[in-house]
Amino acid sequence: MALISDNSHLKKLQKFNINIKTKYIVGNKILERNTDNSCNDDIKNGIICEKQYYVNHRLIHTEKLFDSRMEYTFISESQQNEDYTCPNCGMHAKLRDFSSGCPYCKTYYNIDYTDKDLGGKYHYDLILQSNTYRIITAIVDLIISLLLAFLFIKFTSRTFNSYDISKIFIYGIILALILYYFFYIIDGYVILGPIKKYKDKQNQKQIDFWNRSKIDKKTFFNNLNYEIRNKYYESTNIIDYDIIDFIELQEYVKDDNLFVNVKANVRIVTFENNKITSKFVDEVYILKRIYDDTLKLNEGVNIIKCHNCGASIDVTKGYCEYCHTKIKYFQSWVLEN
């Protein structure tokens, strides 16, 4: 039985016959969870370290860059196998059997996600997207090492011939291997120092925002992730996304409403012409605070009824399928278009 936040994603993957095998770090183990439920470890919470994308049971794409500060929580297998009784008609079954509503009376069920961790991050740092930084460091290291080797041989040898040139390369490579770590540290201070200073400034702004606003951080980031999912999965070819790094958080008030701009670096995964590709983009999400007119979600299973006709509704559809009335918000924060 999927969380409210998972429904749109799972439906998109089923449409294209795509299975995502995600590997999680749980304690000192690497466990796996699959979107098609073919072979899931019973993961309650963990940190993503790898995703494998299968189309028609064939592996065609892999992603390994993730932020280890972001933790994700799931409904465990044991919870889904618990006995459950429909409060509307009294039918007894396993909780997983109610994934599409009560099989007997068709009452909709919604599983709360607000008490879960959907990838919040409360400290900004730098996530390196590639090995470019290490490659540049190695090139600089090698050039300087070769120059030092040349100067050493030039001023210590009586003659300078082809044999000395070969010694320059041998000495230079050995010296480069020895000095690489020190160049890596120096480059870190020179290149990453200003970035770290900027991140520390953004961290302090975020801390001040949480302290001043008294907003629950988990609720904020869970709402943000849910809204981003809906935004991306409305697109025909986007099958997955991951927030790689949060960059900035900025608040402002407009027409007595509180808004928060969240800038993030996001990897978007697309499926076109039987190919899966990914790209990194910097996106700005504008969240609006909803103070009232919100539906209350209880921990666990929820039966939510339409405020107009009283029919049970699936909140992920945004409206009552019986009378077509738009449902109230069930989040404190919603994405502004």
Order of alpha helices (4+ residues) and beta strands (2+ residues): alpha-beta-beta-beta-beta-beta-alpha-beta-beta-beta-alpha-alpha-alpha-alpha-beta-beta-beta-beta-beta-beta-beta
